[in-house]
Amino acid sequence: MQDLAEVIGPVGVLLVLGWILKLFLTHRRRVKLSQLQYDLQSKLLDKFSTSQELAQYLQGDAGERFLQSATVERSDPHLRILGSVQVCLVLLAGGVACLALEGRITGADEALAFLGTLGVALGIGFGLSGGVAYLLSKSWGLINGGGSASRLPESS
């Protein structure tokens, strides 16, 4: 049991540090992208000399897309669903592997049973999360043109 803890501890610490680094880099990319989008929108608005020109622009298709991009942060539902499915499969594989090794490594039965059960449970949770995200995204019209865009929930 002690030997297993000596292996799992450092691996767990490295995984958590990697996850924190990924979160930091993703946040930095989003901030930079938001700043670029803000600068582009500011320059576009500066091009209009009168309010009538601006109103005319906003009534067109391009203006509608401009308003949507200015007010709603979009995320790609495909990437979020794929991420959930990937985590689901990795956790399920790890959990099943731990459960398969249970009883084969002396003194690690309880730890492997715990890790295996936890991995399988979390894997199933991520799988269900991906499935629900897919169904909601489809019904809201975010993927495959299903549903109606007017059914999107209002942001507060």
N, C-alpha and C positions, 0 to 999 in steps of 0.2 A: 504494500500500500504506500509506504514511504517512497519507494522508487518511482512509482507512478506519479505521485505528487511532485517529485523533483523534475519530471519530464513535462507534465501538464502545466505547472506554474509558469515557467519561462515562455512556453508557447502561448499561453493565455495572455501574458503581459505583452508579447510581441503583436498578437492579434489586436489587442485593445489599442496599442500605440499606432498600428497601421490604420485602424478604423478612425482614430482621432485625426491622423494626418489626412486621410481621405476627406473627412468632413471639413477640415480647414481649407484644403485645396478647392473643394467644391464651392464653399462659401466665397472664397476669394475670386473664383471664376464668375460666380453670379453677381458679385458686387461690381466687378469690372464690366461685365456685360450690361448691367443696369446703368452704369455711368455712361457707357457708349451710346446706349439707347436714349438716355436723357439728353446727351449732347446733340445727337442727330435730330431728335424731336424739337429741341430748342432752336437749332439752325433752321429747320423747316418752318417753324412758326415765325421766325424773324423775316422770312422771305415775303410774307404778306404785308402789304402796305396799308390796306384798309380792312375794316371788319367785314365788308361785303365780300371781298375776295376770300377771306377765311371761311365765312359761312358757306359760300359756294363750294369750296374745296371739301368742307366737312359733310356736305350733303351727298357727295359722290361716293362711289365704292372705295376709292383710296382713302377718303376722309373717314369713312366708317371703320376701315382697318386700322387707321391711325388712332382713332379713339379707343378701339378695343385694345390695341397694344399699349396704350398709355394708361389704361385703367385696370387691366387684368394681367396678372402674371401667369403665363402659360407654362405648363410643363408637359412633356411628352408622355402620354399615358402608356404608350408602348414600352418605353424604357422602364417606367415604374413597375409595370406588370412583369416584364422580363426579369427585372431585378428580384422581385418576390419569388418568381419561379426558380431562378438560379439559387437563391439562398435556401429555398425549400429543398431542392435536390441535394445540395451540399450537406445540409443538416440531416436529412433523411439518410444519406449514404454514411455519414459519420456515426449517426445513432445506431444504424443497423450493424455497422462494423463493430462498434463497442459491444452491442448485445451479442454478436457472434463470437467475440473474444471472451465474453464472460465465461468463467469456468476453465479457460485455457491458460490464463496467466495466474500463477499462484499468488494469493494475497490481494488480488485486485478485483475480486468478484463484486463487492459492493460499489466500488468506484465506477467500474465499467457499467454495471446495471444502472447506476444513477445517471452517468453521462449518456448512455444509450437511450434511456427513457426520455431524458431532457432533450436530446437531439431529435428524436422522433417526434416528440410533442411540438417542439418549436418548428420543425420542418412542416408538420401538418398545419400549424397555425399560419406559416408564411404561404403555404399552398392555398389555404382558404382565403387569405388576404388577397393573393393574386387573382383568384377566381372572382371574388366580390368586386375587386377593382375593375376587372374586365367587364363584368355584367353592368356595373354602374356607368363605366365609360361608354359602353355601347348604347345603353339606354339614353344617355345624355348627348349622344351624337358626336362624341370625341374621337371615336374610332369606327371605321367601316361605314360611316355615314348613317349609322343606325340611330333611331330615336329622333328627337327634335331638339335643336339648339336652344329653343325657347324654354326648355324644361330644365336648363342649368340652374342650380341654386344661386340665389342672390348672395353676393359677398357683402359683408357688413363692414 
